[in-house]
């Protein structure tokens, strides 16, 4: 957070009212959910914590009812703070057995809870890793990935060994 935004009128950042940021099967490895679908706001606007919580509940309820709790992982990225203006994004990773239509429908229902215009986007990245799918497949084929929960990191080997 930028310290310059604090003043004598705004002394600190309020606590988040969002109950849960990670939903579904959080402990699954990154190979379990290779598909990533994003809900991105096309406008810069203030969102209340209540709107984000309502969005989370709508998407989670549909995903659990359709797929079950262990067959998806959903993450809410923005922090609902009063003094920040951020670009909002809700991310959902699904597996091969999970049709993208189910995720898109859940995010469509969540989109109805938010003000402004949103875009549902199929990401080119592999799940919640920061790697694109072809990079991930190449590193996995070369056995240069170490699985650390949800994110797989590249296994760096020092050159002086």
C-alpha positions in Angstrom: 0.0 0.0 0.0 1.2 3.5 -0.8 2.0 5.3 2.4 1.4 8.7 0.6 -2.4 8.0 0.6 -2.5 8.2 4.5 -3.3 11.5 6.1 -4.6 12.9 9.3 -8.1 12.1 8.1 -7.3 8.5 7.0 -4.9 6.9 9.5 -5.0 3.3 8.4 -6.6 0.6 6.3 -9.8 -0.9 7.5 -10.1 -4.7 8.1 -11.5 -6.8 5.3 -15.1 -7.8 5.7 -14.8 -10.5 3.1 -15.1 -13.8 5.0 -13.2 -16.2 2.7 -10.9 -15.5 -0.2 -10.2 -19.1 -1.3 -13.0 -21.5 -1.9 -13.4 -25.1 -3.0 -10.5 -27.5 -3.0 -7.6 -25.3 -1.9 -5.1 -28.0 -1.2 -5.2 -29.6 -4.7 -1.9 -29.5 -6.7 -1.6 -27.2 -9.7 -2.1 -30.2 -12.1 -5.6 -30.8 -10.8 -7.1 -27.6 -12.1 -5.4 -26.4 -15.3 -8.2 -24.2 -16.6 -8.5 -20.6 -15.4 -11.4 -18.3 -16.0 -11.4 -14.6 -14.9 -14.1 -12.1 -14.2 -12.6 -8.7 -14.9 -14.1 -5.3 -14.3 -13.9 -3.0 -17.4 -14.4 0.1 -15.2 -12.5 1.5 -12.3 -15.0 1.8 -9.5 -15.4 1.4 -5.8 -16.8 -1.9 -4.7 -18.3 -2.4 -1.3 -17.3 -5.5 0.8 -21.0 -6.5 0.7 -21.0 -6.6 -3.1 -17.9 -8.7 -3.2 -19.3 -11.0 -0.5 -22.6 -11.4 -2.4 -20.6 -12.1 -5.6 -18.6 -14.8 -3.8 -21.7 -16.5 -2.4 -23.5 -16.5 -5.7 -20.6 -18.1 -7.6 -19.7 -20.5 -4.8 -23.3 -21.7 -4.4 -23.6 -22.5 -8.1 -20.2 -24.2 -8.3 -20.8 -26.4 -5.2 -24.3 -27.4 -6.4 -23.1 -28.3 -9.9 -19.7 -29.8 -9.3 -19.3 -30.5 -5.6 -16.9 -28.8 -3.2 -13.8 -30.8 -4.2 -13.9 -30.3 -8.0 -13.0 -26.6 -8.2 -10.9 -23.9 -6.7 -12.0 -20.3 -6.7 -10.0 -17.3 -5.5 -11.2 -13.7 -4.9 -8.3 -11.4 -5.7 -9.3 -7.8 -4.7 -9.2 -6.5 -1.2 -12.3 -4.4 -0.4 -10.7 -1.3 1.1 -12.2 2.1 1.3 -9.1 4.1 0.4 -7.8 2.1 -2.6 -9.0 2.1 -6.2 -8.1 -1.1 -7.9 -9.0 -3.1 -10.9 -11.2 -5.9 -9.7 -10.8 -9.5 -10.8 -12.4 -12.8 -9.6 -10.5 -15.9 -10.7 -11.8 -19.5 -10.9 -9.7 -22.5 -11.9 -11.3 -25.6 -13.1 -10.2 -29.1 -14.1 -10.5 -31.0 -17.4 -13.6 -32.7 -16.3 -15.1 -29.3 -15.6 -16.7 -27.7 -18.6 -15.9 -24.1 -19.0 -19.7 -23.4 -19.4 -20.2 -24.2 -15.7 -17.6 -21.8 -14.6 -18.8 -19.2 -17.0 -22.3 -19.5 -15.7 -21.1 -19.2 -12.1 -19.2 -16.1 -13.0 -22.2 -14.7 -14.9 -24.3 -15.1 -11.8 -21.6 -13.4 -9.8 -21.3 -10.6 -12.3 -24.9 -9.7 -11.7 -24.0 -8.7 -8.2 -21.4 -6.1 -9.2 -21.9 -2.6 -10.6 -20.5 -1.6 -14.0 -19.4 -3.8 -16.9 -17.5 -7.0 -16.5 -15.8 -9.4 -18.9 -15.6 -13.2 -18.4 -12.2 -14.2 -19.9 -10.6 -17.6 -20.5 -7.0 -17.2 -19.3 -4.0 -18.6 -21.1 -2.3 -19.3 -17.8 -2.2 -22.8 -16.2 -4.5 -22.6 -13.2 -3.2 -20.2 -10.5 0.4 -20.5 -11.5 2.0 -17.5 -13.2 3.0 -19.7 -16.2 1.4 -19.9 -19.6 0.2 -23.4 -20.5 2.9 -24.1 -23.0 5.6 -22.9 -20.6 4.1 -25.1 -17.9 3.9 -28.2 -20.1 7.6 -27.7 -21.2 8.9 -27.2 -17.7 6.9 -30.3 -16.5 8.2 -32.4 -19.4 11.7 -31.4 -18.5 11.0 -32.2 -14.8 11.9 -28.7 -13.7 8.8 -28.0 -11.6 8.4 -28.6 -7.9 4.8 -28.7 -6.8 4.1 -26.5 -3.8 0.4 -26.7 -3.1 -1.4 -24.6 -5.7 1.6 -23.0 -7.4 4.4 -24.9 -9.1 7.8 -23.2 -9.0 10.6 -23.6 -11.5 13.4 -25.7 -10.0 16.5 -23.6 -10.3 19.8 -25.4 -10.2 22.9 -23.3 -9.6 25.4 -23.3 -12.5 28.4 -23.7 -10.2 27.5 -27.2 -9.0 
